[in-house]
């Protein structure tokens, strides 16, 4: 099945497309997780259709605390194949980023909402 970010304005106007029935269990797959907002919207849309979420799996996560808290508060089991720490470690080892640049990125992750201030 496919969970749309917005309800279609035409046709059957579904937000969850495909063949499913109430009580079905799914794994929700996301490409990347930042704040978790869009993932939780998809989770809620699945739950609204009576579909049970087994877990959320992402290819990449930034590891924002905000997302982790939202998932915990909404009883969402979550795993990611890769994370920002791994990407930064490889970039540092391959001399793509300096230690200072890595530290700056990690500082951003601690408080992304305050970064521009």
C-alpha positions in Angstrom: 0.0 0.0 0.0 1.0 3.6 -0.4 0.3 6.4 2.1 -0.1 9.8 0.4 1.1 13.0 2.1 -2.3 14.6 1.3 -5.7 13.2 0.4 -6.3 13.1 -3.4 -8.7 15.7 -4.7 -10.0 13.4 -7.4 -11.1 9.8 -7.9 -11.8 8.0 -4.6 -10.0 10.8 -2.6 -8.0 8.2 -0.6 -5.0 9.0 1.5 -4.0 5.3 1.8 -3.9 3.6 -1.6 -3.9 -0.1 -2.4 -5.4 -3.3 -1.2 -5.7 -3.7 2.6 -8.2 -4.5 5.2 -8.7 -3.4 8.8 -6.3 -5.2 11.1 -3.6 -5.7 8.5 -0.1 -5.1 9.9 2.5 -3.1 7.9 6.1 -1.9 8.1 6.2 1.8 7.1 9.3 2.6 5.0 10.6 6.2 4.8 13.6 7.5 2.8 14.8 9.8 5.6 13.7 11.0 9.0 14.4 14.5 10.3 11.8 15.8 12.7 9.5 12.8 12.3 6.5 15.0 11.5 5.6 13.5 8.1 6.3 10.0 9.3 3.9 10.4 12.2 1.3 11.8 9.9 1.6 8.7 7.8 1.4 6.5 10.9 -1.8 8.3 12.0 -3.3 7.9 8.5 -2.6 4.1 8.6 -4.1 3.9 12.1 -7.2 5.8 11.0 -7.7 3.1 8.4 -7.5 0.4 11.0 -4.0 -0.7 9.8 -1.6 -1.7 12.6 2.0 -0.5 12.4 4.5 -3.2 13.1 7.4 -0.7 12.8 8.8 2.3 11.0 12.0 1.8 9.0 14.0 4.5 7.4 17.0 4.5 5.1 18.6 7.5 6.8 18.0 9.5 10.0 19.5 12.7 11.3 19.0 11.5 14.9 17.0 14.6 16.0 15.8 14.2 19.5 12.5 15.7 18.5 11.8 12.7 16.2 12.8 10.1 18.8 10.5 11.8 21.4 7.6 11.9 19.0 8.0 8.2 18.1 8.2 7.2 21.7 5.2 9.3 22.7 3.2 7.8 19.8 4.2 4.2 20.5 6.1 3.9 17.2 8.9 1.3 17.0 11.6 2.7 14.8 14.8 1.6 13.1 17.1 3.2 10.5 19.6 1.6 8.2 22.0 4.5 8.4 22.3 7.6 10.5 24.1 11.0 10.5 26.8 9.8 12.9 27.8 7.0 10.5 27.8 9.4 7.5 29.9 11.9 9.4 32.4 9.3 10.6 32.9 8.0 7.0 33.2 11.6 5.7 35.8 12.4 8.4 37.8 9.1 7.7 37.8 9.9 4.0 38.9 13.4 4.7 35.8 14.9 3.0 35.0 16.8 6.2 37.3 18.1 8.9 36.8 17.5 12.6 35.6 21.1 13.0 33.0 20.7 10.3 31.8 17.5 11.9 31.5 19.2 15.2 29.5 22.1 13.6 27.1 19.6 12.0 26.6 17.8 15.4 26.1 21.2 17.1 23.3 21.9 14.5 21.7 18.5 15.3 21.5 19.4 19.0 19.3 22.4 18.4 18.3 22.8 14.7 15.5 25.3 15.6 18.1 27.7 17.2 20.7 27.3 14.5 19.9 30.5 12.5 19.9 32.6 15.7 
